[in-house]
Amino acid sequence: MLSWPAYKENSLCIKRVLNTLRDALRRYKERRLKDGYFYLVPARQQYAMSVRSPLFTMPRKEAMKKIKLLRQKREAVSCAGNASPVSEGSTPRHMHKVLEMMLIYGCTIGLAYIIIRV
C-alpha cells in the first residue's frame, strides 16, 4: 500500500487527516473523563473494577441529566472536602479496598515482569 502511486501523491493529506482524527479522539477522551460520563466502581466480592455510566442504562437525554446531577454532587463534595481539614481516620471504607486492589495489581504486574525477564 505504501508503494501505491495514489498513496504517494496523497500521503501528506492522509497524514493530516489522521492527525486531525487523533487530536479529536484525544480531546474527546479528555472531555469524557473530565465531564464524568464514565466512572470506576470497585466490585463487591472480587478485586476488580467495573466501568459504569448512566449512558449504559437509560436514554441519552435522561443520562445527560443524571450525569450533570452527579457532576454537581461531585463538585459539591470536593469543595466541602477542601474546606474542612482531613483527619487521619476519615478515609472512606471503599477507598481502602481500592488502595488494596491497586497494591495487589501492582504486585501482580511486578511479578509478571520478573517472570518474563527470567
N, C-alpha and C positions, 0 to 999 in steps of 0.2 A: 504494500500500500504506500509506503514512504517513497517508493521509486516511481509511482504513477505521475505522469506529466500534469494531470489536473491537480494533484496534491501539491506538487512543487510550485505551481502557479498561484495557488490559493493558500499556501502554508501560513503566511502572515495573518490572513483573515481568519483562518481556522484557529490559530493560536490566540488571537484577540478575542474571539467568541468564547473559547474555552476559559480564558482568564476572566471574562465577564461573568460566565456561569459560576466559576469558583468563588469570585467575590460575592455574588448574590447568595450562594449557598452559605458562605461564611457569615454574612450579615444576618441571614435567616436563622442560623444556629445561635448566634449571639443574642438576637432578639427573643428567640424562643426560650432560651434559658433565663434571660433577664425578666421577661414578662411572666414567667412561671406557668407556661402551658403544660409542662410535664414536671413531675416531682418523684423522688425516690422514697419508697416506704420499706422499712425492714420487714421481712417475712416473720410471722409469729413463731413458727416451730422449727425453723432451719436458719442457717447462716447464709442468707441471701438477701438481695434487694429486688424489689419489683418496681417497674415504672408505672405510674398511674397518671391519669388525666381525665377531666370531665369530657374531653373530646372523644374518649373511647366509649362512653356510655350514654350520651344524650345528643340531641341535635345541636348543630354548631351554634345557633343563636343562643340557646339556653346555656350551652357550655361556656360561651364567651362571657355571659353574665356571671356565671359561677366563678370563672377564672378571675374576673375583675373583683368579685367579692373576696375571694381567697387572697388576692394580692393586697387588697386594703387591710385585711386582717393581719397578714404577714408584716406589712409596713407598720401597723399599729403596735404589734408585739415587739418589733425590732426597735421602734422609738421608745417604748416603755422599758425595754431591756437596757438601752443605752442610758436612760435617765437614772435607773436605780443601780446601786452597787451590787456586784455579784458576790454572793457568799460562796464559800468553798463547797458546801453541800447542796447547791442549787441546780446542779446538772440534772436534767430530766432523765428518768429511768431508761427511756428508749435510746437516749444518746449513749449510754453505757453499752448497750447492745450493738449500736452502730460502730462504736470505737473497737469493741471486741471483734466484730466481724472484719473490720479493716485490718486489725492486727493479725488475725488468722489468715486473711487473704494475702497480706504482705509476706508472712512467713511461708505460705504455700508457694508463692511466686519465687521467693528466695531459694527454697529447697529445690524447686523445679529447675531453676537456673544452675544450681550447684550440680544436680544430677546430669543435666545436659552437658555441662562443661567437662565432667569427668569422663 
